[in-house]
Amino acid sequence: MKVLKQLFLFIFSFLCVLALAEIYIKNAKISEVSFAEYYDDIGKGLAPPDTYVFFNEGFGIRPTNASRFIGADVNLKKEENTIRIALIGDSYIEALHVFERHYFGNIAQNILNKKFSQKNIKIEILNFGRSSFNIGNMYAYQRLLIDKFNPDYTLYFLSQSDLICDYSFPPLLPITTLENNTLKTSVNFNKEDFNIYQKTKYLTQNFVFFNILNFCREKIKYNETLPIIIGKFYSNTANVDESIKSNVQEFYEIDSITREIVNSMDSRTIIINRGNYKLPIEFKNLCLDNNLPYIELSPTFEVLKNSGIIFDKWNATNKFGHWQHSTHKAIGVEIANEMSNIIQKQLNQH
């Protein structure tokens, strides 16, 4: 009886500690519940409207909306004299680590609205960035969701790793495949992954602690725990060598799905190299052959560097990661300038 009593007290105490930890972490906004939801049409997307707080290398408070993207909600149908620009890319474009006012898309939107206000033209820039997306995910997301908003221009922000249509992880995302030389968009549905998601989503969407545990489970599954535990002392020489070799190939073979995606794009699609190094010349030439506007952001990073700013270093947390505030501002100005020229040219033609 004494042993049972002690066991009961231990379990009760343990649950009380978990409850207190949950309350503290949730209210202190140290971490958030999962903001993912599964939808039949797009697979795993953003949760219903709410506001989330994010701590990583930066700090951001970002809202989701009823239209399932980050930012203020908009109607599917554009207002008269409105030019709508859709931004699509990975976590750099999603930008959970900055406030709305610091986001490059909002900065560019404000600049463009001031410029075209005298012509009674309104500019809307919508953030469709999603973490872990490659070009195959982006294209499927565009066809399944973004095109419903009828954007006048769609900006693809790409790095070299985004040019490979690898759908092994994460699961349940929109994907693009090639069947009989025809592009097909669908959801990367796997019954086992879906069942795990369904079993855990109530806990991860309502309890911070379980979302943290789920995050740890994924890190363990994909062997990412060792670098986290030992930090700067971790070294993976094999991967470094492979990375170096892949970057010095004399000829870059474009992924077959990526090639067909680019071939299917029209001049309203603008390709932007978001990296600090140039994309393979073969890919750039493919874009130019299809008459796609092509923008490099590396000169912007170089200007920042010359002024003493490292584009991905966060001085407040002493971490490297996504674009920091000064970088967002510089990119916002650059995108506004580029889009201003493109829009003005289109207006002159009409």
N, C-alpha and C positions, 0 to 999 in steps of 0.2 A: 504493500500500500504506500509506503514511504517513497519507493522508487517511482511509482505512478504519479504521486503528488509532485515530486521533483521534475519529472518529465513534463507534466502539465504546466508547471510554473515556467519551465524553460521554453516550451512552445509558446505560451502566452506572452512571455517577455520578448521573445524573438519577433512575434507578430506585432507587438506594440512598437518595437524599435523600427520595423519595416514601415508601419503606418506613420510614425513620426518622421522617418526619413522621406517618405513619399510626400507628406504635407510640406516639409521644409524645401525639398528640391523643386516641387511644383510651384510653390508660392514665391520662392526666391528666384525662379526662372533659370536655375542652373542648367536644367535640361528640359526638353519639351516632350509631350506625347507625340506619337506618330501623326504626321499630317498627310498620310497617304490613304487613298481609298481606291477600291477596284471598281471599274466601270466596264460594262459589256462592250462599249464602242471603242474605248481607247486603252483598256487594260488598267494598269496601276497609274493613277493620276493624283492630283492634289485633292485634299479633303475639302468638304463643304466650307462655306465662308466662316473665317475666324481670323484671329490675329495671333501670331506666334513670335516668340522671342528666341533668338539664336546667339549662342556664344561659341565662337571657334577662334580663328585668328583675329577676327573682328567681332563686331556686335551689331545686330540688326533686329528690328521689329518689323515684320512683313505681314500684310494681310493676304489671305486668299479670297476669291470671290465666287459667286454662283456660276460663273462661266468657266471655272476650274483652271484659272491661272492666277499669277501673283499681280496684285495691284487693284485699282478701282474697277468696279464692274462696268461693262459697256453693253449696249444693245447689239444684237447680231446685225441689224440693219444700221448702216451709217447714216448720220445726219447729212443734210445737203451741204455741199462745199467742204466736205471732210476728206482728208487724205489719211488713210490708215496704214501704219507701218508695223509689221509683225517681226519681232526679234526671236530667233530660235537658235538654241545652242545648248551647251551643258551647264554645269554649276557656275561657271564664270558669268553666264548670262542670267541665270536664275538669281544669283547674287543675294543669298540669304544673310550675308555678313555685313551689309550696310543698310542704312535707313533709306526710305523712299526718296528723300530729298537729295541723297548723295548718289543715287543710282544713275548711271550714265544715260540710260534710256529716258529718264525724266529730265535730266539736264539737256539732252538733245531736243526733247519735245518742247521745252520752254524756249530754247533759242529759236527753233523753227517757227513756233507760234508767234513770237515777236516779229520775226522776219516777214511772215506771210499774212499778218493780221490786217495790213492795209489793203490786201487783195481779198479780204473777207474769206480767207481759207483757214480752216482749223486742222491742226495736225494731231493725230493720235498715235502714240507708240505703245504697243502692247508687249508685255514680257511673257513669252512662251518658253523661256529657258527651263530645262529639266536636268537635274543631276544625272550623270552617267550616260547621257545620250551621245550616240555617234550619228553619222550622217544617215544611216539606215533608219534609226529611231526617229530622227528629226523629220525625214521625208514622210514617214508613215504618220507621224503626229500632225504634220501639215495637212495631209490628205484627209485624215480622220476627224480633225478638230479645227485647226487654224483656218482652213479655207472657208469654213462656215461663217467666219467674220468678214469675209470678202476683203482681205487686205490689198491695198494698191501695190505695195512692195513687201517682199519677204527677205529679210537679211539672215543669211546663214553664217554663223560665227564658228569657224573650224580651226582645229589644230591638226597636226599630222596623225595623231592617234585616232582622231574622229573619222579618218578616211577609210578605216577598216570596219566592215559591217560584222562585228563579232557580237552575237546575242547570248553568249553563255552566261553572262551575269550583268545586271540583275535580271530576274525573271519577270514575266507578266507585263512587259512593256510593249508598246507598238513597234512593229518591225516591218522592214521591206525585204521581200525576197524576189528572186528572178525565176520565173516559170515559163518555159518555152519562149525565152527572150522577151518576156513581158513582165513589167514590175507589178508585184502584188503587195498590198498592204494588209496587215492583220495584227492580231495580238499574239505575242509569244506565249501561248497558253500551254502550261504543263500541269497536269492534274495533281501531281504530288506537291508542286510548289503552291498551287492554288489551295489545296486542302490545308497545308501548313499555315498559309496566310489567313484563311477563314477561321481556323482554330485559335489563332493568336491575336487577331485584329482587335477584338473587344478589349483585351488586356493592354495591348500596345497603344490603342487610341484613347484609353481612359486612365492609364496608370503610367507615370513617368518611369518608375522603377522597372516595370516589365519591358518598356521600350528600350531601356538601357541594356537589359539582359538580352533582348533580341538582337541588338546591335553587337553585343559581345559574341553572341552565337555565330553571327555572320563573319566576324573577324576571325574566329577560331576555325570555321569551316574553310575559309580561303587563306589560312596560314598567314594572317596579318598581325598576329599577337606579338611575335618576337620583336619586330621593329618598334612597336609601341612600348614594350617593356624595357628594352635596353637602349632605346633612343639613338643618340648620335654614335654609339659604339657598334650599332648594327651595320653590317656591310654585306651586300650580296653581289659579289664580283661577277658572277656569271651573267646576271641580268644587265649589269653595267656594260659588259663586253658586247652583249647582244645589241644593246641600244646603240652603242658606238658603230657597230657594223651596219646596222640598219640605216643609219644616217649617212653613211659614206658609200652606199651602193651607187655604182655608175649609172644604173638604170632602175627607175622606180616603176614597178608594175602596179598599175591602178586596179584596185578591187573591182571585180566585174559588176557588182551591184552599184558601187559608187559611180562607175562609168555611165551606166544606164540612167542613174538618177540625174547626173549632170546633163546628159543628152536630152532628158525630158524637160529640163527647166527652160523658162523663157526669160526675156530681158527684164521682167519685173522682179526677178530673183537676183539678189546681189550677194556675192561671195566675199566674205571677210576673213582674212587670216588673223585670228586672234592671238597667235603665238608670237614669241619674241624672236623667232627664226623663220626663214622662208619655207613655205610648203614646197614639195617636189615640183620641179619645173614641168614635169609631165602633167601633173594635175592642173597647174596654172594654165598651161597651154590648152588643155581640154576645156577649161572654163572660157577662155578667150575665143576658142574656135566656135563655141556655142553663143558668142556675143553676150556673155554674162559680165556685168560690171564686176571688177575685181579690186578689192581694197586691202592694202597691207597696213597693219597697226604697228609693225616693228619700228618704223621711223618715229612714231609717237613715244614709244618706250625709250628710244635713244635720246630724244629731247629731254625726257624726264631724267634719264641717267646723267646727262651732261649738266643738269641743274642740281644734281646731288640727291635725286629721288630714285630709289629702287622700286620698280613698279609693283612688285609683289611682296614687299616687306612691310610688316605692321610694327611700327616702333612702340606702340602702347603695350603690345603683348610680346614683342621681340620674337615674332614668328614670321615665317615665309608661307605664302599660300596664294589666295586669290588676289585680284586687283584691289589695291587699297584706295582710299578716298581721292588722293591726288590723281591717281590713274583713271578712276571713274570720271573725274572732271575733264581730264585731257581727252579721253576717248569720247565723252559726250560732245565736246566741242568739235572733234574731228568728224564724228558721224554726222553732226548737224551740218558741217560745211559740205561734206560729200553729198548728203541727201538734198541739201539746198540746191546744189548744182544740178543734180538729177531731176528734181521736181521742176526747177525753173526751165530746164531744157524741154521737159515734157509739156509744160504750160505754153512755151513758145511755139511748139509744133502745132498746138491747137488754136 
